[in-house]
Amino acid sequence: MSNCVCRVTGMELLIDSGNSRLKWALLDQGVLQPGGSCDGGASLTADRLDQIWGGLPAPRRVWVANVAGQETCAVLKSWVEAHWQVSPSFVCAKAEGFGVINGYREPVRLGVDRWLALVAARHHYPLPACIIDCGTALTLDVIDAKGRHQGGLICPGLDLMRLSLDQGTAAVKVDACQPESGLLGDSTVAAVTLGAQKALLGLVER
């Protein structure tokens, strides 16, 4: 592989490495450009990164928000350094910054995805806010008018609820949750989906 890297001045790559999905976007001279997404977490490999990023010009900086664990972190770091000769910056939560005071007793243990959501909410809407993120897990965080994080809640998302029943029972087997409406389900699929939906809605409403 050649040591010559074509670098685009001013372009930065922003990476959101979640438990299930990898998302990215380009920041070019302060303007956010469309990016993409693919399966992430344990399924992420160097070959997959070759496919999705191999055609990109080398960015000036690479920022990573990773909640998918150290193995995924290592895959991303190794690929970026090998292909673009730049060390990625891994963002983490801290006790205070960007107008937000972290409400965790151990600030660094707040997920970086939740920390960045708090920072973004504070920047765009400097009012009391409840931030809900429905991903692999559902997270809920509350921030007051002075930027103080009041704490949060975490529970399994729809798919994890379904998976827990699939793995923990002999007969409740549902391949995927489908959108359902109504009070009660008339099939196992509907009952599981409605049960999971109502559990999440109940958490949010309380």
Secondary structure by P-SEA (a helix, b strand, c coil): ccccccccccbbbbbbbccccccccccccccccccccccccccccaaaaaaaccccccccbbbbbccccaaaaaaaaaaaaacccbbbbbbbbccccccccccccccccccaaaaaaaaaaaaccccbbbbbbbccbbbbbbbccccccccbbbbbcaaaaaaaaaaccccccccccccccccccccaaaaaaaaaaaaaaaaaac
